[in-house]
């Protein structure tokens, strides 16, 4: 099942997407409930009924969770090839521990960086001149908990979406940590919608990213260093996960910093991230005065 948060007639709604019919059937939610987007469904024990479908061309998509309740959990260096390319980039503060991490590297992005499919991603040259892209499968937690075992971890997953972990590499290097460079306004494109967990085979899901028409990233979730159950177990060891929490599982090889010389984004570039079973998330980089 594909669930989208969208705007129509000045109101936020949440609905079930039918890609074949190119329509969306709104759930019977109050306007107050719909304000939280997908979070309004995660907190329910069963799906509400749907209303008459609306053509997708008549609505404006938002991020599935327009504003997460707290920071997005992110995982660094979680594909073998990317771990090696990043360790060689000179921007990796954890490189002294080895190219491939022994334990998951967890950082975060602030909730306010989230934007929707086809929303602009803005940068200012006087803030950063090294903007990069990172295609990632994002996990949406449905049932909270602490001390979750790997064996039970997937029972806590509601579903999945796409996240582009846009990054200012120069800020990442300057501050020797990742939050500032990854939490700039609009640096968290998410969408175009979310899918329930039964839609994704974590052992075999393709992740791809194009910049304009050039395929830059092309990998499979089978190549994750730390799988989703391990990530959930690791984070929840001492942090209580909550319904609606988001875990971005890491990006494959092919980011801009991995090329020699680096292929940073420039104004006008279109980032297109495709994850099998979910869809395509597309955003354009635009320059904006600070």
Secondary structure, DSSP 8 states (H G I E B T S, - for coil): -EEEEEEETTEEEEEEEETTTTEEEEE---HHHHTTTTHHHHTSSS---EEEEEEGGGSEE--SSSS-SS-EEEEES-BHHHHHHHHTTT--TTGGG-SS-SS-EEEEE-GGGEE-TT--EEE-TTT-S-EE--EEEEEEESS-BSS--TTTGGGGEEEEEEEEE-EEHHHHHHHTSSHHHH-STT-EEEEEEEEEGGG--TTS-EEEEEETTEEEEEEEGGGBSS-HHHHHHHHHTTS-B-TT-EEEEEE-S--GGGSSS-----TT-EEEEEETTTEEEEEEEEE---
